[in-house]
Amino acid sequence: MAQIELEPDESAIDTWTITYMPPSGGKYLGKLTVTNKRLIYDAKFDVSMAGFVEEALFYKFGSEGYVVIPKSRILKVDVKKSLLSKKVLVTLDNGQVHVFDYGALNVDPVAQAIQR
């Protein structure tokens, strides 16, 4: 299985299995790895997914695709909580909002890692 390699001065903070909702809609279950520089989402995306997120954020390795969000592009991180849905909303410099939904679990560690 191909994986995105970390940059020389990059370190992983943590990884969560979480639902991702791109700005264009849809829901994907996969793994979110937050590093000191990027958010890397691996949901075994079909390459057709590339049309649903900004081209600069979609990386393709063989038949697998990843959404990679540089932390430098993040303008705002919001947390929205209800009884059965705890979400982190990540707003980028182009106005797109990417949503990570952790269900009923505590999403605060995810938000804190993104903000680091």
N, C-alpha and C positions, 0 to 999 in steps of 0.2 A: 504494500500500500504506500503510495507516494504521500509525502507530507511537505508542507511548506517549512523550509528551514529557517531557523531564527538567525537574525543578523548578528554579526560579531559582538556588538555591544547591547544585545537584546536579551532579556531574561523573562521566562514565563512566571506569572504571578499565581494563576490557578486556572483550572478547567472545570466547566460545569456542563451537564447534559441539560439543554434548555431549548425551548421553542423560539424560533426566530420568525418574525413577520416583517418582510421587506416593505418598503414604502409603497410598492405597487399592489400589495395584497398577497394572500397566500399564507400558509403556515408550514414550517419545516422543523422537524425534530432533529437535533444534532448536538455537536459539542462546540462550545464557545471557549476558546483559550484566550485569556487576557494576558498580554505581556506589558512591559514597561513602555512599549512603543506602538502596539497594534492590538486590534481585536481580530481574531481569526476564527471564522465560523465554518465548521465542516459538517455538512448534512448530506454528503454524497449527492450533491446537486446534479441533476440532469443538465447537460450543457445548454439546454434551452432556457434554463434559469438565467443565463447571462443577459437575456433581453429584459429582465425585470429589475435589475439593479444597475446603477451607473457603471459603465464599462470599466472605469479605472479601479473599481472595487472588486471586480470579479476575476479570479485567477483560475486557470484551467491546467490540470496536470493529468495527462492521459484522458481517461473517461471521467475523472472526478473534478469537481469544481468547488471552490472556496470563496467566501466573501471575506475580504480583508479590509478593515477600516483603520487607517492610520490615526493614532490619537491626536495628531496635529490638526486633523480635519474636524474634530469634535468641538462644537460650540457650547453645547449644553447637555447635561445628564439629569433626567428627572426620574423619580420613582413614583409609581401609581400603585396603590394597594386597595384591594377589596378582599372580601372573605376568602374567595377561591382563586384569586388572580393577583399575583405580585409581579409587576412589570418594571423594566428599566427602559426608558425612552431616550434614545441617543439622537440628538439633532446635529446634523453636519453643517459645514460652511456653505453648502448649496441649498439648505432648507429641508433636505430629506430627513425623515424621522424613521429610524430603524428601531424596532421593538423586540425586546428579549423578555419572554414570559416564563416565569419559573413556577407557575401554578400556585399552589397553596404554600410553597416553601419560602423561607426568608430570602428575599432578593437583595438585602442590604450589602452582603459581602461582594456580590457581583457589581453593584453600583460603585462601591468603594474601590474595587480593583480597577474599574474603568476610569475613575477619577484620579488614580495615582499616577 
